Amino acid sequence: MNKRQLKEIVVQQREELKRKDRGIERENLEEIGRYLKIPHVLIISGVRRSGKSTLLTQIMSEWNDYQFYYLNFEDERLISFSAEEDFDLLYQVFLELYGEQKTFFFDEIQNVPGWERFVRRMYERDKKFVITGSNARLLSRELATHLTGRHLAKELYPFSFREFLRFKGAEPGENSEYITEEQAKIAKHLSQYVEDGGFPEYLKYGENEILHRLFGDIIFRDILVRYGIRETKTFREIANYLMANVSNTISYNRLKNIFNLGSVNTVKNYAEYLESSFLIFFVDRFSYSGGVRHASPKKVYCVDTGLRNVVSFKFSEDIGRAIENLVFIELKRRSSQTEIYYWKNRGEVDFVIKRGLKVEELIQVCYSINEETEKREVGALVDAMDEFRLNKGLIITDDIEREEEINGRRIVFMPLWKWLLKVPEEWA
């Protein structure tokens, strides 16, 4: 690239940045603010269009007079940008335009192979970096090679239900859980949230084509092109199949047979690509044996129920699957420091939450409860509590709220809306 062209891009992007709508404040902002005080490289990763660029804008707004460097590598004019040849030129451009600054903000950095070498070199010169990316696999591989112990990572997902309500101007007031009218409003918004999901741009304009285009970009740009996949039709069919089967169990061997693939390893690679793009997630069955975990079927979830509803069959035939998917993404959103499994013995528990070496929490999702389903779900939960020696378990429901004790074990029934609006320690 030549210097004049690079200057034009930098200046234009900076002017666009000043005009950019900062949107609603994301819940991650305060936590990220603490990370900014640490010299480590901060990586914000997540699915396309989840709001990473807007979050970056919110972070940058804390700087007086835009005293930082900024570049968005998603700009098509930067398609020929080379890590080996152009980063030093970019730094020279930054210096000429804005003088010596300490902080770099780079958006969608994974588009530049080898970016981590420049970041490492400048980090050693006491520079601070805040970087976004939409491919977990590429980021983690590059960070592990060149920035081990020198970076902090945070994942960003589409709007939580709390953010969704804020976006709609419907944040519940104090003590709203005790006011019938407020509960009715929250329930109405929750139904819409399950239907529409949390992608900001879709919520703003309501056009299904936005989510169709997003799905296509993830499949084509983030996976097919990046990994040079030749069986494009088969890959798309697998992605659609998984989107249609969220909250169900799948096995790699079954996928191999359904789509006539020659190797289970091909299916595993495809699954890894989908998960690296933050589109699809796979949850292992809990076992202390690694062999059992890897050999058992996995449960599959999608990053957003709205996206799933638009590109696949809707959840209307089974609202419970939608709610289970919603709970999974909320668990991912709340903490990147935990591992999530499902448990299966005589019965099944939807979520086993493990932190370090210890299982800390068991969650059962049973949206519509009758006498038969309650007996089944509670029985499985109590069995799992016995195995993990936990005294408390949670069942997320539609509108049932109560507690009961079984064999010295405390079972908490909590409506989904209340669980989504509370932080985890509040229900302890």
Stockholm file with secondary structure:
# STOCKHOLM 1.0

chainA/1-428         MNKRQLKEIVVQQREELKRKDRGIERENLEEIGRYLKIPHVLIISGVRRSGKSTLLTQIMSEWNDYQFYYLNFEDERLISFSAEEDFDLLYQVFLELYGEQKTFFFDEIQNVPGWERFVRRMYERDKKFVITGSNARLLSRELATHLTGRHLAKELYPFSFREFLRFKGAEPGENSEYITEEQAKIAKHLSQYVEDGGFPEYLKYGENEILHRLFGDIIFRDILVRYGIRETKTFREIANYLMANVSNTISYNRLKNIFNLGSVNTVKNYAEYLESSFLIFFVDRFSYSGGVRHASPKKVYCVDTGLRNVVSFKFSEDIGRAIENLVFIELKRRSSQTEIYYWKNRGEVDFVIKRGLKVEELIQVCYSINEETEKREVGALVDAMDEFRLNKGLIITDDIEREEEINGRRIVFMPLWKWLLKVPEEWA
#=GR chainA/1-428 SS CCHHHHHHHHHHHHHHHHHSCCCSCCTTHHHHHHHTTSSSEEEEEESTTSSHHHHHHHHHTTSGGGCSEEEETTCGGGTTCCHHHHHHHHHHHHHHHHCSCSEEEEESGGGSTTHHHHHHHHHTTTCEEEEEESCHHHHHHHHHHHCTTSEEEEEECSCCHHHHHHHTTCCCCTTGGGCHHHHHHHHHHHHHHHHHCSCHHHHHHCCHHHHHHHHHHIIIIIIIIHHTCSCHHHHHHHHHHHHHTTTSEECHHHHHHHTTCSCHHHHHHHHHHHHHTTSEEEECBCCSCHHHHHHSCEEEEESCHHHHHHHSCCGGGCHHHHHHHHHHHHHHHHCSSSEEEEEESSSEEEEEEEETTEEEEEEEECSSCCHHHHHHHHHHHHHHHHHHTCSEEEEEESSCCEEEEETTEEEEEEEHHHHHHSCGGGGC
#=GC SS_cons         CCHHHHHHHHHHHHHHHHHSCCCSCCTTHHHHHHHTTSSSEEEEEESTTSSHHHHHHHHHTTSGGGCSEEEETTCGGGTTCCHHHHHHHHHHHHHHHHCSCSEEEEESGGGSTTHHHHHHHHHTTTCEEEEEESCHHHHHHHHHHHCTTSEEEEEECSCCHHHHHHHTTCCCCTTGGGCHHHHHHHHHHHHHHHHHCSCHHHHHHCCHHHHHHHHHHIIIIIIIIHHTCSCHHHHHHHHHHHHHTTTSEECHHHHHHHTTCSCHHHHHHHHHHHHHTTSEEEECBCCSCHHHHHHSCEEEEESCHHHHHHHSCCGGGCHHHHHHHHHHHHHHHHCSSSEEEEEESSSEEEEEEEETTEEEEEEEECSSCCHHHHHHHHHHHHHHHHHHTCSEEEEEESSCCEEEEETTEEEEEEEHHHHHHSCGGGGC
//
